[in-house]
Amino acid sequence: MLYAIMCEDVDNSLPLRQAARPAHLERIQQLVDDGRLLAAGPHPALDTEDPGSAGFTGSLIIAEFDSLEAARDWADSDPYVAAGVFRQVVVKPYKRVLP
């Protein structure tokens, strides 16, 4: 089943994100390689593709996992969590309707 992993950043998270980004992207790439990723990306702090030093306010990952518990375990193991990037992480089942 698909699960949405919705993450909210702490204030001034950009330096923390930059430090942990390679390890974070490596984990995301594994979901891609396994054919389990529907979408992933950050929420820019400004209404632009490149928010510069304003950074990001959170992230969204939608991917396939065997269970809600497996999705939560995966989210809890993210390098951004270990680096203190996220203030809050919410994991919910997701039903794709369109397209």
C-alpha positions in Angstrom: 0.0 0.0 0.0 1.1 3.6 -0.5 1.9 5.8 2.5 2.4 9.6 2.7 5.3 10.7 4.9 4.7 14.3 5.7 7.5 16.1 7.5 7.7 19.6 9.1 11.1 21.2 9.5 12.4 22.9 12.6 13.2 26.6 12.1 16.4 27.4 10.2 16.8 23.8 9.1 18.8 24.6 5.9 22.3 23.9 7.3 21.0 20.6 8.9 19.4 19.6 5.6 22.5 20.4 3.6 24.7 18.2 5.9 22.4 15.2 5.8 21.2 15.5 2.2 23.5 13.0 0.6 22.5 10.2 3.0 18.8 11.2 2.7 18.9 11.1 -1.1 20.7 7.7 -1.0 17.7 6.3 0.9 15.2 7.8 -1.4 17.1 6.4 -4.4 16.7 2.9 -2.9 12.9 3.4 -3.0 13.3 4.5 -6.7 15.4 1.5 -7.5 12.9 -0.8 -5.8 10.0 0.7 -7.8 8.3 1.9 -4.6 8.5 5.7 -4.9 5.5 7.7 -6.2 6.7 11.2 -5.3 9.3 12.9 -3.1 10.4 16.4 -2.5 10.7 19.4 -0.2 8.3 22.3 0.5 10.2 25.6 -0.4 9.8 28.3 2.2 9.1 30.8 -0.6 6.9 30.5 -3.6 9.7 29.6 -5.9 11.6 26.5 -7.1 14.8 27.8 -5.5 14.1 29.5 -2.1 17.9 30.2 -1.6 18.8 30.8 2.0 15.1 30.8 3.1 15.4 27.0 2.7 12.5 24.6 3.2 9.6 24.1 5.6 9.2 20.3 5.2 9.1 17.4 2.9 6.7 14.9 1.4 7.4 11.3 0.4 4.7 9.0 -1.0 6.0 5.5 -1.3 4.9 1.8 -1.1 5.5 -0.1 2.1 4.2 -3.4 3.4 2.4 -1.8 6.4 1.9 1.5 8.3 4.4 0.2 10.8 7.0 -0.4 8.1 6.4 3.1 6.7 6.8 4.6 10.2 10.0 2.6 10.8 11.4 3.8 7.5 10.5 7.4 8.2 12.0 7.2 11.7 15.3 6.0 10.3 15.7 8.9 7.8 19.0 10.8 8.1 17.0 14.0 8.3 15.4 12.7 11.5 18.8 11.8 13.0 20.2 15.3 12.0 17.3 17.1 13.7 15.8 18.6 10.5 12.2 17.6 11.3 10.1 19.0 14.1 7.3 16.5 13.2 6.8 13.5 11.0 3.3 12.2 10.2 2.8 8.9 8.3 -0.6 8.1 6.9 -2.0 5.6 4.4 -2.5 7.2 0.9 -4.9 6.1 -1.8 -3.9 7.2 -5.3 -7.0 8.2 -7.3 -5.6 10.3 -10.2 -3.9 10.2 -12.6 
